[in-house]
Amino acid sequence: MYPEEWHPDIPRLMDHYFQNLGVDIPDLDGPMTTDLLRTRLFPLIMTDPAPLHAVMLVAASHHGRVRGSRLHAIDLLQLRGMAISEINAALEDPRRATSDQLIVAVAMMACYEALFGDRDIFNTHMTGLTRMVTLRGGLPNLGLDGLLERLILWIDANATLIVGRHVYFDKAAFPTSAVHPRPNPRKFAGGIVREGQS
């Protein structure tokens, strides 16, 4: 799936992701469980190349920001292109077009754009995400026993604060069984963004 020269760096970057971004987050895990990003979300991500590419892009970009981009062989522009290409292919496939996997992929691309990319492209991803969630019948109809619903609200609360926009999934337009989380951009961004920074 990835160029051979990337292979030695992939396990290290995924470890970096889980140590810095895929951490325990009470708003996602809930009062009685922990580690849901690793134990429930990551197995879903591994079932489809679209979310896998998107998570790898976030991990490699974060690693580059924290430790220096020359410490891995992954070409971020190429990986971003792979993620977008796979998302576009999935949108053409009726089985994948509104799947949990594709929703995660688009949400992760929105994260990437909020943290490392372009605010207008962030808006495009979030607008697409709202359409996909609507086609699925709303936030409570997403999978993983409410984890995806909570993940979307977590991303929305934090990414919109970082880029200086209003939330996309407001309570009036998107009724939810989950609690809208308070933003914590430092935890959301693995320590690279402070609240109020854009």
C-alpha positions in Angstrom: 0.0 0.0 0.0 2.9 2.4 0.8 6.2 2.8 -0.9 8.8 0.4 0.4 11.1 3.2 1.7 8.3 4.3 4.1 7.9 0.9 5.7 10.6 1.2 8.4 9.0 4.5 9.6 5.3 3.4 9.8 5.4 1.6 13.1 7.3 4.5 14.7 4.9 7.0 13.4 1.9 5.0 14.6 3.5 4.7 18.0 3.9 8.5 17.9 0.3 8.9 17.1 -0.9 6.8 20.1 1.5 8.5 22.5 0.6 12.0 21.4 -2.8 12.1 19.7 -4.6 8.8 20.2 -4.5 9.2 24.0 -7.2 8.6 26.6 -9.7 11.4 26.4 -12.6 11.4 29.0 -15.0 13.0 26.5 -14.5 10.1 24.1 -13.9 7.2 26.5 -16.8 7.8 28.9 -16.9 7.3 32.7 -16.5 3.5 32.7 -14.1 2.9 29.8 -10.7 4.0 28.6 -8.4 3.6 25.6 -11.3 3.5 23.1 -9.2 5.2 20.4 -6.7 2.4 20.5 -9.1 -0.5 21.2 -12.2 0.4 19.1 -11.3 3.1 16.6 -8.0 1.9 15.4 -9.3 -1.6 14.4 -11.9 0.2 12.3 -9.3 2.4 10.7 -7.3 -0.6 9.7 -10.2 -2.0 7.6 -10.1 0.7 4.9 -7.2 2.6 3.2 -9.0 6.0 3.4 -8.9 6.4 7.2 -5.6 4.7 7.4 -4.0 7.2 5.0 -5.6 10.1 6.8 -4.4 8.9 10.3 -0.9 8.3 8.9 -0.9 11.8 7.5 -1.9 13.3 10.8 0.7 11.2 12.6 3.6 11.9 10.1 2.7 15.7 10.1 2.6 15.8 13.9 5.9 13.9 14.2 7.5 16.3 11.7 6.3 19.3 13.7 7.5 18.0 17.0 10.7 16.2 16.0 11.6 17.4 12.6 10.4 16.3 9.2 13.7 14.7 8.2 13.4 12.0 10.8 11.1 9.9 8.6 11.0 9.1 4.9 7.3 9.7 4.3 6.5 12.3 1.7 3.6 14.2 3.3 2.4 15.7 0.0 2.3 12.2 -1.6 0.5 10.8 1.5 -2.0 13.6 1.5 -2.7 12.9 -2.2 -3.2 9.2 -1.5 -5.7 10.0 1.3 -7.7 12.4 -0.9 -7.6 10.0 -3.8 -8.9 7.1 -1.6 -11.6 9.3 -0.1 -12.8 10.3 -3.6 -12.8 6.7 -4.7 -14.8 5.7 -1.7 -17.4 8.5 -2.4 -18.0 6.8 -5.8 -18.7 3.5 -4.1 -22.3 3.3 -2.7 -21.1 0.8 0.0 -18.3 3.1 1.3 -19.8 6.6 0.6 -21.3 7.0 4.1 -19.5 4.3 5.9 -18.1 4.7 9.4 -14.6 4.3 7.8 -15.1 7.1 5.4 -16.6 9.4 8.0 -13.5 8.8 10.1 -11.3 9.5 7.1 -13.0 12.9 6.3 -12.9 13.8 10.0 -9.2 13.0 10.2 -8.5 15.1 7.0 -10.4 18.0 8.7 -8.1 17.5 11.7 -5.0 17.6 9.5 -6.1 20.8 7.8 -7.0 22.5 11.1 -3.6 21.6 12.6 -1.2 21.7 9.6 -3.0 22.9 6.5 -5.5 25.3 5.0 -8.6 26.7 6.7 -10.7 26.7 3.5 -9.9 23.1 2.9 -10.8 22.4 6.5 -14.2 24.0 5.8 -14.6 21.8 2.7 -14.0 18.6 4.8 -16.3 19.7 7.6 -19.0 20.6 5.2 -18.7 17.3 3.5 -18.7 15.6 6.9 -22.0 17.3 7.9 -23.6 16.0 4.7 -22.3 12.4 5.3 -23.6 12.4 8.8 -27.0 13.8 7.6 -27.2 11.0 5.0 -26.5 8.5 7.8 -29.5 9.9 9.7 -27.7 12.0 12.3 -24.9 11.6 14.8 -26.6 9.0 17.0 -26.7 6.6 14.0 -22.9 6.5 13.7 -21.1 3.3 14.8 -18.9 2.0 17.6 -21.6 2.4 20.2 -21.5 6.2 20.2 -17.7 6.6 19.9 -17.9 8.0 16.4 -20.6 10.5 17.5 -18.4 11.6 20.4 -15.3 11.7 18.1 -17.0 14.0 15.6 -18.1 16.4 18.4 -14.6 16.4 19.9 -13.0 17.2 16.5 -15.7 19.9 15.8 -15.2 21.6 19.2 -11.4 21.7 19.0 -10.7 22.2 15.3 -13.2 25.0 15.0 -11.6 26.8 18.0 -8.2 26.4 16.4 -9.2 27.8 13.0 -11.6 30.4 14.5 -14.9 29.2 13.2 -18.2 28.3 14.7 -19.0 24.6 15.3 -20.5 22.7 12.4 -22.5 20.2 14.5 -24.5 22.6 16.6 -27.2 21.1 18.9 -30.1 22.6 17.0 -29.1 21.2 13.6 -27.6 18.0 14.8 -29.4 16.5 17.8 -27.1 14.2 19.7 -27.3 11.8 22.6 -23.7 12.7 23.5 -22.5 15.7 25.5 -20.9 18.5 23.5 -17.4 18.5 24.9 -15.5 21.5 26.1 -12.5 22.2 23.7 -9.1 21.2 24.9 -6.9 22.2 21.9 -3.7 21.3 23.7 -4.8 17.7 24.2 -6.4 17.6 20.8 -3.3 18.7 19.1 -0.8 16.7 21.1 0.6 19.8 22.7 1.5 21.8 19.6 -1.4 24.3 19.7 -2.4 26.5 22.6 -6.0 27.7 23.1 -6.8 30.8 21.2 -3.9 30.2 18.8 -4.9 30.0 15.1 
